Amino acid sequence: MSRSALVGNIIAMLEDAGFLVSDRCAIRPKSFDIAARRGEDTILVKILGNIDAFDGLTGAEMRRLGEYLEATPLVIGLRTRDEELKPGVVYFRHGVPVFSPNTAMDYFVEEVPPLIYAAPGGLYVNIDSDILADAREERDWSLGKLANELGVSRRTVSKYENGMDASVEVAATLDDLFEEPLTSPVNVLEESEDVREDDSMPDEPEVDPDDEQLVTVLTRVGFDVHPTNRAPFKTVSEDEDEAEADRMLTGHSKLNEAARKRARIMASVGRVTGARSVYVVERATRESLEGTALVEESEMDDIEVAEELRELIRERSEKPA
């Protein structure tokens, strides 16, 4: 299957599952292919045939964007260079959850979350420690008795009952011993922090020298500005003084065909993530571009408070291009 066909299939699947899906980010470099939202869940999705192409820089950017936009970064892929991705298993690359289209279908359409995740050493499951302890006590089994049945140490059983995850083999044995499921699903949208690689949030990239004045203005009027290096926008800005998070996607370049493409993607991603979008240019010949407000550099320099910029974006983005 071509990557283009794979992307189309994933978009159709998410739409069938009730997600609002952004336009495809058909520009380079790009850290994610689409943004999607269903209810309170927002995801940023990278779609790959071979997940080995997912590098650390892209993973770091996706994790930062997930933090800025209150979204979960995900990779949906078919295989590594050595094997197909197993159905029902969540993998992790550079701190980002990865799974197959079949697992995505089960999770998003059938609403059956995966039970297994891959980590160094093999495949693991989350053991419901309370259910395990209750089941053991109901049978009047000691820790030692259960340890003998599992072929592990008494200390290991104690760790299972205190929240440590178990291998797939141990989990299967537990299910057979107690004749009931003792595992809990990997809820990727809520619990991925608990099972993924123990990586701290990656540092932000340096500001592009061409964007330093823009960042200075945004910071001066009260925004917390986050530079990007592989997104279709130059910065994500947050106004922490607002009652609710007020986020803004900002582009900055010459007004050309590439700017038009980026502005369209920014507007689409903004609709999904609840962010405003603005494109800063040296000279504007219109008030908006593909649904993204256009603001001249000189106008930005004159803005004194964040509300002025918000009002300017509101007025221009609501007018036809």
Secondary structure, DSSP 8 states (H G I E B T S, - for coil): --HHHHHHHHHHHHHHTT-EE-----SSS-S-SEEEEETTEEEEEEEEEEGGG--HHHHHHHHHHHHHHT-EEEEEEEE-SS-B--TTEEEEETTEEEE-HHHHIIIIIS-----EEEETTEEEEEE-HHHHHHHHHHTT--HHHHHHHHTS-HHHHHHHTTT--EEHHHHHHHHHHHTS--EE---HHHHHHHHS------------GGGHHHHHHHHHTT-EEEE-SSSSSSEEEEETTSSS-EEEEEEES-SSHHHHHHHHHHHHHHHHHT-EEEEEESS-SSSEETTEEEEEHHHHHH--SHHHHHHHHHHHHTS--
